[in-house]
Amino acid sequence: PYYALAAEADRQALQIRDAFAAKGLAAQYDAPANQQFFVLPDAWYDALAARYAMSPMGKPDAGHTAVRFCTSWATRPEAVAQLLADIAAL
């Protein structure tokens, strides 16, 4: 079951990566795993940080925040679906 749980976490993280790509924002690194890194415009960061846990990784410039999204065995599919909808609405 460990590998199945890990594969689901990876799949969810890649859905998040793809949602940002659909908005024209590439991942900071090519990471085919459960951790995805982005540099978000601060307005996007503020909107998403109000509803979701993500790890701020620094401020590359005055208008952007580097973040890490991480999924796990405990990440609920409905939470990912809501995040994907919120990313699409940015």
C-alpha positions in Angstrom: 0.0 0.0 0.0 2.9 2.4 0.6 3.7 2.7 -3.2 0.1 3.2 -4.1 -0.3 6.0 -1.5 2.9 7.6 -2.7 1.8 7.3 -6.4 -1.5 9.0 -5.5 0.4 11.9 -3.8 2.6 12.3 -6.8 -0.4 12.3 -9.1 -2.1 15.0 -7.0 1.0 17.2 -7.0 1.3 16.9 -10.8 -2.3 18.0 -11.1 -1.3 21.1 -9.2 1.7 21.6 -11.5 -0.5 21.2 -14.5 -3.1 23.7 -13.2 -0.4 26.4 -12.8 1.0 25.5 -16.3 -2.5 26.1 -17.7 -2.3 29.6 -16.2 1.1 30.1 -17.9 3.2 29.6 -14.8 5.9 26.9 -15.1 7.2 25.0 -12.1 10.5 26.2 -10.8 12.0 22.7 -11.1 11.1 19.6 -13.1 10.0 17.5 -10.1 7.9 14.4 -10.9 7.2 13.9 -7.2 4.8 15.0 -4.5 6.6 18.4 -4.0 6.2 21.2 -6.5 7.9 24.6 -6.5 6.6 27.8 -8.0 7.3 31.5 -8.0 3.9 33.1 -7.7 2.9 36.7 -8.2 2.2 38.1 -4.7 -1.5 38.5 -5.5 -1.8 34.8 -6.3 0.2 33.9 -3.2 -2.1 36.1 -1.0 -5.2 34.6 -2.5 -4.1 31.0 -2.1 -2.4 31.5 1.3 -5.7 32.6 2.7 -7.1 29.1 2.0 -4.2 26.6 1.7 -1.1 25.6 3.5 2.0 26.0 1.3 5.6 26.7 2.3 6.9 30.1 1.5 10.5 29.7 0.2 11.6 33.3 -0.1 11.0 36.5 -2.1 13.0 36.4 -5.4 11.8 40.0 -6.0 9.4 42.6 -4.6 6.4 41.2 -6.5 6.8 37.4 -6.2 6.9 34.7 -3.5 8.6 31.3 -4.0 6.5 28.5 -2.6 6.4 24.8 -2.2 3.2 22.7 -2.5 3.5 19.2 -1.0 0.9 16.4 -1.1 0.9 13.2 1.0 -1.0 10.1 1.6 -3.4 12.2 3.7 -4.2 14.8 1.0 -7.9 14.6 0.3 -9.0 14.5 -3.4 -11.7 17.1 -2.7 -9.1 19.5 -1.3 -7.0 19.1 -4.5 -10.0 19.6 -6.7 -10.9 22.9 -4.8 -7.3 24.1 -5.2 -7.3 23.3 -8.9 -10.5 25.3 -9.2 -9.0 28.2 -7.2 -5.9 28.2 -9.4 -8.0 28.3 -12.5 -9.9 31.3 -11.1 -6.7 33.3 -10.5 
